[in-house]
Amino acid sequence: MPRLSKLLIRAALIHMGIGFFIGSLLLWNKGLPFAPAIWRLRASHIELLIFGWTIQFVMGVSFWVIPRFSTGNRYGKEVFGWISFVLLNMGVVTTAIVLWWGKAPVLAFGGRFLVFCAVLAYVRLMWSRVKPFAIG
């Protein structure tokens, strides 16, 4: 398994753990209310699980399993993968913190823009590896 896939999957599992912990707090607070302010974490919980866990996990697995080149660098221009990894995590963490904080929606837009740029970088990386089946 390539190193980038390992890091993407590990980071996804960290986001999953944090998201599940926040979700358990929200669920516990729903049954036995102990802190009404905890509901401010709901948007961060969603952000961590959708973009931090799901999208990043899919990126890590797809980088590993999509057919590789037979010659040269087997995975293509990996620098786009590393850029995507950094931008995605920066964007998810920024957006989750801003949504929890509840102020400066411009920063939340900036975090989402980082996530968008990460997806574009990942598409750029994977586009050259996607090939049609040979006809005939």
MDTraj code that builds the backbone (N, CA, C; nanometers):
import mdtraj as md
import numpy as np

residues = "MET PRO ARG LEU SER LYS LEU LEU ILE ARG ALA ALA LEU ILE HIS MET GLY ILE GLY PHE PHE ILE GLY SER LEU LEU LEU TRP ASN LYS GLY LEU PRO PHE ALA PRO ALA ILE TRP ARG LEU ARG ALA SER HIS ILE GLU LEU LEU ILE PHE GLY TRP THR ILE GLN PHE VAL MET GLY VAL SER PHE TRP VAL ILE PRO ARG PHE SER THR GLY ASN ARG TYR GLY LYS GLU VAL PHE GLY TRP ILE SER PHE VAL LEU LEU ASN MET GLY VAL VAL THR THR ALA ILE VAL LEU TRP TRP GLY LYS ALA PRO VAL LEU ALA PHE GLY GLY ARG PHE LEU VAL PHE CYS ALA VAL LEU ALA TYR VAL ARG LEU MET TRP SER ARG VAL LYS PRO PHE ALA ILE GLY".split()
xyz = np.array([
    [0.0854, -0.1177, 0.0000],
    [0.0000, 0.0000, 0.0000],
    [0.0897, 0.1237, 0.0000],
    [0.0642, 0.2200, -0.0886],
    [0.1484, 0.3392, -0.0934],
    [0.1329, 0.4259, 0.0326],
    [0.2361, 0.5001, 0.0609],
    [0.2397, 0.5815, 0.1825],
    [0.1266, 0.6838, 0.1848],
    [0.0958, 0.7449, 0.0702],
    [-0.0110, 0.8444, 0.0649],
    [-0.1453, 0.7808, 0.1020],
    [-0.1708, 0.6604, 0.0558],
    [-0.2956, 0.5916, 0.0916],
    [-0.3018, 0.5654, 0.2413],
    [-0.1905, 0.5227, 0.2976],
    [-0.1876, 0.4968, 0.4415],
    [-0.2209, 0.6229, 0.5200],
    [-0.1603, 0.7358, 0.4817],
    [-0.1851, 0.8603, 0.5547],
    [-0.3277, 0.9106, 0.5348],
    [-0.3801, 0.8985, 0.4137],
    [-0.5183, 0.9402, 0.3889],
    [-0.6155, 0.8572, 0.4726],
    [-0.5933, 0.7266, 0.4773],
    [-0.6835, 0.6401, 0.5532],
    [-0.6676, 0.6630, 0.7036],
    [-0.5463, 0.6825, 0.7507],
    [-0.5261, 0.7100, 0.8939],
    [-0.5900, 0.8420, 0.9347],
    [-0.5723, 0.9447, 0.8526],
    [-0.6351, 1.0740, 0.8821],
    [-0.7870, 1.0617, 0.8783],
    [-0.8389, 0.9819, 0.7847],
    [-0.9833, 0.9601, 0.7773],
    [-1.0338, 0.8930, 0.9043],
    [-0.9588, 0.7975, 0.9554],
    [-1.0002, 0.7293, 1.0781],
    [-0.9930, 0.8215, 1.1987],
    [-0.8991, 0.9135, 1.1998],
    [-0.8931, 1.0129, 1.3086],
    [-1.0161, 1.1034, 1.3026],
    [-1.0493, 1.1509, 1.1826],
    [-1.1692, 1.2331, 1.1678],
    [-1.2943, 1.1545, 1.2077],
    [-1.2979, 1.0261, 1.1729],
    [-1.4114, 0.9424, 1.2100],
    [-1.4236, 0.9317, 1.3623],
    [-1.3124, 0.9082, 1.4287],
    [-1.3159, 0.8964, 1.5743],
    [-1.3633, 1.0233, 1.6419],
    [-1.3123, 1.1373, 1.5966],
    [-1.3550, 1.2654, 1.6541],
    [-1.5019, 1.2907, 1.6223],
    [-1.5427, 1.2637, 1.4980],
    [-1.6820, 1.2832, 1.4595],
    [-1.7770, 1.1929, 1.5368],
    [-1.7391, 1.0670, 1.5577],
    [-1.8230, 0.9755, 1.6348],
    [-1.8304, 1.0189, 1.7814],
    [-1.7198, 1.0699, 1.8351],
    [-1.7204, 1.1180, 1.9733],
    [-1.8159, 1.2365, 1.9879],
    [-1.8080, 1.3306, 1.8942],
    [-1.8992, 1.4461, 1.8987],
    [-2.0434, 1.3977, 1.8812],
    [-2.0652, 1.3032, 1.7911],
    [-2.1991, 1.2485, 1.7721],
    [-2.2523, 1.1803, 1.8964],
    [-2.1655, 1.1098, 1.9680],
    [-2.2105, 1.0454, 2.0914],
    [-2.2456, 1.1488, 2.1982],
    [-2.1698, 1.2579, 2.2034],
    [-2.2056, 1.3654, 2.2964],
    [-2.3407, 1.4266, 2.2610],
    [-2.3639, 1.4482, 2.1322],
    [-2.4918, 1.5033, 2.0884],
    [-2.6068, 1.4093, 2.1221],
    [-2.5870, 1.2810, 2.0996],
    [-2.6910, 1.1832, 2.1284],
    [-2.7163, 1.1714, 2.2782],
    [-2.6097, 1.1737, 2.3555],
    [-2.6241, 1.1669, 2.5008],
    [-2.6989, 1.2899, 2.5512],
    [-2.6655, 1.4065, 2.4963],
    [-2.7309, 1.5299, 2.5372],
    [-2.8789, 1.5304, 2.4962],
    [-2.9109, 1.4594, 2.3906],
    [-3.0501, 1.4508, 2.3476],
    [-3.1322, 1.3682, 2.4457],
    [-3.0740, 1.2619, 2.5002],
    [-3.1439, 1.1765, 2.5956],
    [-3.1466, 1.2330, 2.7358],
    [-3.0304, 1.2773, 2.7826],
    [-3.0168, 1.3367, 2.9166],
    [-2.9518, 1.4732, 2.9016],
    [-3.0306, 1.5773, 2.8827],
    [-2.9716, 1.7096, 2.8570],
    [-2.8782, 1.7539, 2.9699],
    [-2.7563, 1.7858, 2.9335],
    [-2.6586, 1.8325, 3.0313],
    [-2.5921, 1.9616, 2.9882],
    [-2.5931, 1.9922, 2.8585],
    [-2.5293, 2.1155, 2.8112],
    [-2.5976, 2.1593, 2.6815],
    [-2.6865, 2.2568, 2.6885],
    [-2.7549, 2.3007, 2.5668],
    [-2.6591, 2.3557, 2.4607],
    [-2.5466, 2.4081, 2.5021],
    [-2.4508, 2.4672, 2.4070],
    [-2.3821, 2.3619, 2.3213],
    [-2.3950, 2.2363, 2.3588],
    [-2.3263, 2.1313, 2.2826],
    [-2.3855, 2.1158, 2.1418],
    [-2.5073, 2.1630, 2.1201],
    [-2.5687, 2.1525, 1.9877],
    [-2.4964, 2.2377, 1.8850],
    [-2.4118, 2.3288, 1.9297],
    [-2.3315, 2.4063, 1.8351],
    [-2.2284, 2.3197, 1.7641],
    [-2.2030, 2.2011, 1.8158],
    [-2.1070, 2.1091, 1.7541],
    [-2.1679, 2.0272, 1.6397],
    [-2.2974, 2.0389, 1.6182],
    [-2.3640, 1.9561, 1.5171],
    [-2.3070, 1.9784, 1.3770],
    [-2.2888, 2.1024, 1.3371],
    [-2.2355, 2.1313, 1.2029],
    [-2.0915, 2.0804, 1.1901],
    [-2.0135, 2.0934, 1.2954],
    [-1.8762, 2.0416, 1.2926],
    [-1.8762, 1.8894, 1.2830],
    [-1.9695, 1.8268, 1.3522],
    [-1.9844, 1.6816, 1.3469],
    [-2.0112, 1.6355, 1.2032],
    [-2.1005, 1.7041, 1.1357],
    [-2.1335, 1.6698, 0.9970],
    [-2.0126, 1.6926, 0.9068],
    [-1.9440, 1.8033, 0.9244],
    [-1.8262, 1.8354, 0.8428],
    [-1.7178, 1.7292, 0.8577],
    [-1.6905, 1.6893, 0.9811],
    [-1.5866, 1.5895, 1.0060],
    [-1.6218, 1.4545, 0.9445],
    [-1.7484, 1.4167, 0.9514],
    [-1.7846, 1.2850, 0.9006],
    [-1.7998, 1.2812, 0.7489],
    [-1.8516, 1.3865, 0.6893],
    [-1.8702, 1.3824, 0.5436],
    [-1.7384, 1.4059, 0.4711],
    [-1.6704, 1.5129, 0.5036],
    [-1.5484, 1.5470, 0.4298],
    [-1.4237, 1.4860, 0.4933],
    [-1.4159, 1.4887, 0.6255],
    [-1.2969, 1.4377, 0.6918],
    [-1.2852, 1.2875, 0.6875],
    [-1.3962, 1.2184, 0.7043],
    [-1.3912, 1.0729, 0.7065],
    [-1.4247, 1.0135, 0.5703],
    [-1.5448, 1.0356, 0.5217],
    [-1.5911, 0.9661, 0.4022],
    [-1.5092, 1.0004, 0.2787],
    [-1.4984, 1.1279, 0.2477],
    [-1.4285, 1.1685, 0.1259],
    [-1.2810, 1.1285, 0.1327],
    [-1.2190, 1.1495, 0.2466],
    [-1.0771, 1.1178, 0.2591],
    [-1.0520, 0.9675, 0.2532],
    [-1.1418, 0.8903, 0.3103],
    [-1.1280, 0.7443, 0.3034],
    [-1.1400, 0.6958, 0.1592],
    [-1.2364, 0.7505, 0.0857],
    [-1.2530, 0.7142, -0.0545],
    [-1.1286, 0.7525, -0.1339],
    [-1.0726, 0.8693, -0.1062],
    [-0.9513, 0.9117, -0.1759],
    [-0.8360, 0.8164, -0.1482],
    [-0.8191, 0.7763, -0.0227],
    [-0.7092, 0.6865, 0.0126],
    [-0.7212, 0.5501, -0.0523],
    [-0.8411, 0.4940, -0.0507],
    [-0.8605, 0.3620, -0.1099],
    [-0.8497, 0.3687, -0.2619],
    [-0.9067, 0.4728, -0.3226],
    [-0.9016, 0.4804, -0.4691],
    [-0.7595, 0.5031, -0.5192],
    [-0.6795, 0.5786, -0.4445],
    [-0.5400, 0.5971, -0.4848],
    [-0.4667, 0.4630, -0.4850],
    [-0.5043, 0.3775, -0.3951],
    [-0.4405, 0.2475, -0.3821],
    [-0.4876, 0.1495, -0.4896],
    [-0.6185, 0.1466, -0.5205],
    [-0.6716, 0.0387, -0.6040],
    [-0.6900, 0.0722, -0.7514],
    [-0.6998, 0.1993, -0.7876],
    [-0.7164, 0.2310, -0.9301],
    [-0.5902, 0.1857, -1.0029],
    [-0.6058, 0.1254, -1.1195],
    [-0.4898, 0.0682, -1.1907],
    [-0.3738, 0.1663, -1.2035],
    [-0.2552, 0.1119, -1.1843],
    [-0.1334, 0.1917, -1.1874],
    [-0.0656, 0.1784, -1.3226],
    [0.0271, 0.2686, -1.3472],
    [0.1052, 0.2607, -1.4698],
    [0.2025, 0.1446, -1.4593],
    [0.2356, 0.0856, -1.5717],
    [0.3263, -0.0290, -1.5698],
    [0.4727, 0.0136, -1.5732],
    [0.5004, 0.1347, -1.6207],
    [0.6392, 0.1814, -1.6278],
    [0.6520, 0.3159, -1.5587],
    [0.7733, 0.3495, -1.5227],
    [0.7996, 0.4798, -1.4596],
    [0.7385, 0.4889, -1.3209],
    [0.6929, 0.6066, -1.2860],
    [0.6277, 0.6272, -1.1577],
    [0.4896, 0.5622, -1.1630],
    [0.4691, 0.4603, -1.0856],
    [0.3477, 0.3787, -1.0942],
    [0.2211, 0.4534, -1.0557],
    [0.2326, 0.5581, -0.9739],
    [0.1143, 0.6265, -0.9225],
    [0.0911, 0.7629, -0.9860],
    [0.1692, 0.8009, -1.0834],
    [0.1525, 0.9315, -1.1463],
    [0.2251, 1.0399, -1.0675],
    [0.1811, 1.1638, -1.0844],
    [0.2433, 1.2777, -1.0157],
    [0.1882, 1.2859, -0.8734],
    [0.2565, 1.2178, -0.7817],
    [0.2087, 1.2086, -0.6436],
    [0.2049, 1.3426, -0.5723],
    [0.2732, 1.4414, -0.6233],
    [0.2725, 1.5719, -0.5575],
    [0.1299, 1.6269, -0.5492],
    [0.0465, 1.5980, -0.6490],
    [-0.0933, 1.6410, -0.6434],
    [-0.1681, 1.5694, -0.5318],
    [-0.1320, 1.4463, -0.5041],
    [-0.1931, 1.3736, -0.3934],
    [-0.1560, 1.4331, -0.2592],
    [-0.0295, 1.4703, -0.2449],
    [0.0136, 1.5315, -0.1185],
    [-0.0499, 1.6687, -0.1000],
    [-0.0590, 1.7453, -0.2079],
    [-0.1255, 1.8757, -0.2002],
    [-0.2712, 1.8556, -0.1598],
    [-0.3350, 1.7574, -0.2195],
    [-0.4744, 1.7282, -0.1880],
    [-0.4906, 1.6882, -0.0412],
    [-0.4006, 1.6059, 0.0084],
    [-0.4054, 1.5624, 0.1481],
    [-0.3970, 1.6814, 0.2432],
    [-0.3016, 1.7695, 0.2190],
    [-0.2823, 1.8855, 0.3070],
    [-0.4008, 1.9811, 0.2980],
    [-0.4437, 2.0134, 0.1753],
    [-0.5543, 2.1072, 0.1584],
    [-0.6838, 2.0530, 0.2171],
    [-0.7091, 1.9247, 0.1981],
    [-0.8326, 1.8670, 0.2499],
    [-0.8372, 1.8742, 0.4020],
    [-0.7285, 1.8355, 0.4663],
    [-0.7281, 1.8379, 0.6127],
    [-0.7319, 1.9801, 0.6674],
    [-0.6599, 2.0715, 0.6017],
    [-0.6676, 2.2115, 0.6453],
    [-0.8094, 2.2649, 0.6299],
    [-0.8741, 2.2329, 0.5184],
    [-1.0090, 2.2809, 0.4941],
    [-1.1106, 2.2240, 0.5912],
    [-1.1021, 2.0940, 0.6178],
    [-1.1974, 2.0307, 0.7096],
    [-1.1804, 2.0852, 0.8508],
    [-1.0580, 2.0946, 0.8974],
    [-1.0341, 2.1437, 1.0333],
    [-1.0757, 2.2905, 1.0450],
    [-1.0412, 2.3719, 0.9458],
    [-1.0795, 2.5128, 0.9486],
    [-1.2307, 2.5274, 0.9520],
    [-1.2991, 2.4583, 0.8642],
    [-1.4447, 2.4693, 0.8578],
    [-1.5094, 2.4174, 0.9854],
    [-1.4616, 2.3065, 1.0394],
    [-1.5198, 2.2516, 1.1622],
    [-1.5026, 2.3474, 1.2797],
    [-1.3863, 2.4077, 1.2913],
    [-1.3630, 2.5013, 1.4019],
    [-1.4484, 2.6264, 1.3855],
    [-1.4550, 2.6790, 1.2648],
    [-1.5339, 2.8006, 1.2410],
    [-1.6820, 2.7734, 1.2632],
    [-1.7319, 2.6582, 1.2178],
    [-1.8725, 2.6254, 1.2393],
    [-1.9033, 2.6068, 1.3876],
    [-1.8101, 2.5505, 1.4615],
    [-1.8297, 2.5365, 1.6064],
    [-1.8250, 2.6721, 1.6744],
    [-1.7330, 2.7547, 1.6314],
    [-1.7156, 2.8873, 1.6900],
    [-1.8356, 2.9751, 1.6593],
    [-1.8908, 2.9614, 1.5396],
    [-2.0112, 3.0340, 1.5038],
    [-1.9899, 3.1748, 1.4531],
    [-1.8674, 3.2149, 1.4339],
    [-1.8379, 3.3500, 1.3870],
    [-1.7529, 3.3419, 1.2609],
    [-1.7444, 3.4510, 1.1916],
    [-1.6601, 3.4644, 1.0716],
    [-1.6961, 3.3632, 0.9632],
    [-1.8163, 3.3745, 0.9054],
    [-1.8540, 3.2798, 0.7998],
    [-1.7632, 3.2872, 0.6775],
    [-1.6886, 3.3954, 0.6633],
    [-1.5929, 3.4046, 0.5524],
    [-1.4856, 3.2970, 0.5677],
    [-1.4459, 3.2702, 0.6910],
    [-1.3467, 3.1645, 0.7138],
    [-1.4045, 3.0264, 0.6816],
    [-1.5334, 3.0072, 0.7078],
    [-1.5960, 2.8798, 0.6713],
    [-1.5957, 2.8640, 0.5194],
    [-1.6226, 2.9722, 0.4481],
    [-1.6150, 2.9662, 0.3022],
    [-1.4726, 2.9346, 0.2578],
    [-1.3737, 2.9936, 0.3256],
    [-1.2336, 2.9660, 0.2941],
    [-1.1985, 2.8198, 0.3162],
    [-1.2514, 2.7614, 0.4233],
    [-1.2281, 2.6192, 0.4489],
    [-1.2905, 2.5317, 0.3424],
    [-1.4116, 2.5661, 0.3021],
    [-1.4763, 2.4894, 0.1959],
    [-1.4037, 2.5068, 0.0627],
    [-1.3485, 2.6252, 0.0405],
    [-1.2711, 2.6480, -0.0812],
    [-1.1450, 2.5615, -0.0815],
    [-1.0807, 2.5462, 0.0350],
    [-0.9648, 2.4575, 0.0448],
    [-1.0039, 2.3129, 0.0133],
    [-1.1192, 2.2702, 0.0607],
    [-1.1668, 2.1350, 0.0313],
    [-1.1908, 2.1210, -0.1188],
    [-1.2516, 2.2213, -0.1800],
    [-1.2749, 2.2187, -0.3240],
    [-1.1433, 2.2097, -0.4012],
    [-1.0437, 2.2886, -0.3595],
    [-0.9122, 2.2831, -0.4253],
    [-0.8467, 2.1472, -0.4063],
    [-0.8671, 2.0864, -0.2899],
    [-0.8131, 1.9522, -0.2645],
    [-0.8753, 1.8499, -0.3588],
    [-1.0049, 1.8603, -0.3794],
    [-1.0715, 1.7674, -0.4705],
    [-1.0209, 1.7880, -0.6130],
    [-1.0027, 1.9130, -0.6543],
    [-0.9496, 1.9398, -0.7884],
    [-0.8094, 1.8813, -0.8053],
    [-0.7248, 1.8968, -0.7034],
    [-0.5893, 1.8414, -0.7103],
    [-0.5943, 1.6889, -0.7182],
    [-0.6861, 1.6279, -0.6459],
    [-0.6974, 1.4825, -0.6488],
    [-0.7488, 1.4338, -0.7847],
    [-0.8447, 1.5053, -0.8403],
    [-0.8943, 1.4689, -0.9735],
    [-0.7818, 1.4797, -1.0754],
    [-0.7004, 1.5821, -1.0639],
    [-0.5852, 1.5997, -1.1535],
    [-0.4892, 1.4816, -1.1412],
    [-0.4674, 1.4359, -1.0206],
    [-0.3797, 1.3213, -0.9973],
    [-0.4356, 1.1940, -1.0601],
    [-0.5641, 1.1693, -1.0390],
    [-0.6231, 1.0421, -1.0796],
    [-0.6640, 1.0387, -1.2265],
    [-0.6836, 1.1529, -1.2888],
    [-0.7359, 1.1574, -1.4246],
    [-0.6484, 1.0789, -1.5227],
    [-0.5191, 1.0894, -1.5079],
    [-0.4314, 1.0205, -1.6020],
    [-0.4303, 0.8687, -1.5813],
    [-0.4729, 0.8219, -1.4656],
    [-0.4737, 0.6781, -1.4368],
    [-0.6012, 0.6092, -1.4817],
    [-0.7039, 0.6852, -1.5111],
    [-0.8300, 0.6267, -1.5534],
    [-0.8248, 0.6057, -1.7035],
    [-0.8295, 0.4821, -1.7462],
    [-0.8183, 0.4464, -1.8878],
    [-0.9384, 0.3606, -1.9282],
    [-0.9857, 0.3765, -2.0512],
    [-1.0942, 0.2886, -2.0966],
    [-1.0395, 0.1492, -2.1294],
    [-1.1266, 0.0518, -2.1279],
    [-1.0871, -0.0828, -2.1678],
    [-1.0523, -0.0836, -2.3165],
    [-0.9628, -0.1709, -2.3553],
    [-0.9247, -0.1816, -2.4966],
    [-1.0422, -0.2375, -2.5757],
    [-1.0647, -0.1791, -2.6892],
    [-1.1742, -0.2238, -2.7748],
    [-1.1195, -0.3267, -2.8737],
    [-1.1877, -0.4373, -2.8858],
    [-1.1480, -0.5374, -2.9843],
    [-1.0809, -0.6501, -2.9277],
])
top = md.Topology()
chain = top.add_chain()
for i, resn in enumerate(residues, 1):
    res = top.add_residue(resn, chain, resSeq=i)
    for name in ("N", "CA", "C"):
        top.add_atom(name, md.element.get_by_symbol(name[0]), res)
traj = md.Trajectory(xyz[None], top)
